[in-house]
Amino acid sequence: MDIQEMKDFAKQIRVTTLRELAVPGFGHIGGAMSIVETLAVLYGKYLKHDPKNPLWAERDKLVLSKGHSGPALYATLALRGYFPMEMLTELNRVGGRLPSHVDRTKTPGIDMTAGSLGQGLSVACGIALGDRLDGRDCRTYCIVGDGELNEGQNWEALMFAAQYNLGNLTLFVDNNKVQLDGWTNDIMSIGNIKAKIQEFGWNVLSVDGHDVEAVSNALSGVVAPIPSAIILDTIKGKGAEFAEAAAPNNHHMTFTAEQIESVIKEIL
Ligand SMILES: Cc1ncc(C[n+]2csc(CCOP(=O)(O)OP(=O)(O)O)c2C)c(N)n1
């Protein structure tokens, strides 16, 4: 996809995610909306994948470590043809294939089961190292939240990736400044994320996470022999006005079908 197509794809992902969330009437709207542009760029251009063969060994892998943001990834996977669009109605349904937190045993296209925060980057390191040891030419992408970086295991993984020169690993930090119950700066500030990760020996870029062109340009600049991180400056709830306005209480919300439809009208 070119830049305009990726912008259109982002809009489609945002609207599809909102319609998906409208079915149960509750869910993790905030952290889903903040990664939409990143998913559009990954699945629109960069990710080497095959929706008809989700377990293709040579594919690039995506670890959505902030697994509660599944609704946006499910919408993306459905739009790319991993499963029928009608399956999106199963979100958050007991026994359904789209659980509230992503699960690789339930949904085609999910590469790691997540929900217990802080573990994804370690798993991504293992996948990237394993691909390299097996001679596979593929990349691993991992998305963590800024609040999630409060978990110490991330910092072990940052050291590990630098030590083993995991140039085939790209980390996205969705820096939407909010976590479950407040602003990250008020709960446990992570300070200058860029400087910290750089100091761990990574190649680090910072971009507006809602600017498709900027995210795309950042991704084209991550061909380094060392691991790369892209810090995404984002807004929790982006595009869903009622959710944006509720920050920092917009992690998990209830909403009406009317609220969702009026937001969709604004987007379209
Ligand atoms: C180990 C662990 N501790 C606590 C939680 C509860 N929890 C779920 S989401 C969340 C906040 C995450 O914040 P952030 O990573 O910034 O996510 P985002 O704002 O992007 O949704 C917390 C504390 C969890 N899922 N796992």
The ligand as a Gaussian input file, in Angstrom:
#p B3LYP/6-31G(d) Opt

LIG

1 1
 C        1.255000      -8.221000      35.043000
 C        0.006000      -7.402000      34.944000
 N       -0.254000      -6.481000      35.886000
 C       -1.384000      -5.740000      35.824000
 C       -2.277000      -5.948000      34.809000
 C       -3.551000      -5.136000      34.764000
 N       -3.521000      -4.187000      33.662000
 C       -4.155000      -4.411000      32.508000
 S       -3.946000      -3.203000      31.387000
 C       -3.012000      -2.292000      32.476000
 C       -2.463000      -0.955000      32.085000
 C       -1.601000      -1.026000      30.893000
 O       -1.193000       0.248000      30.526000
 P       -0.471000       0.468000      29.157000
 O        0.591000      -0.542000      28.995000
 O       -0.054000       1.887000      29.067000
 O       -1.612000       0.094000      28.122000
 P       -2.515000       1.048000      27.209000
 O       -2.657000       2.359000      27.904000
 O       -1.788000       1.208000      25.939000
 O       -3.803000       0.332000      27.051000
 C       -2.873000      -2.967000      33.676000
 C       -2.128000      -2.457000      34.839000
 C       -1.964000      -6.920000      33.842000
 N       -2.775000      -7.171000      32.801000
 N       -0.818000      -7.631000      33.924000

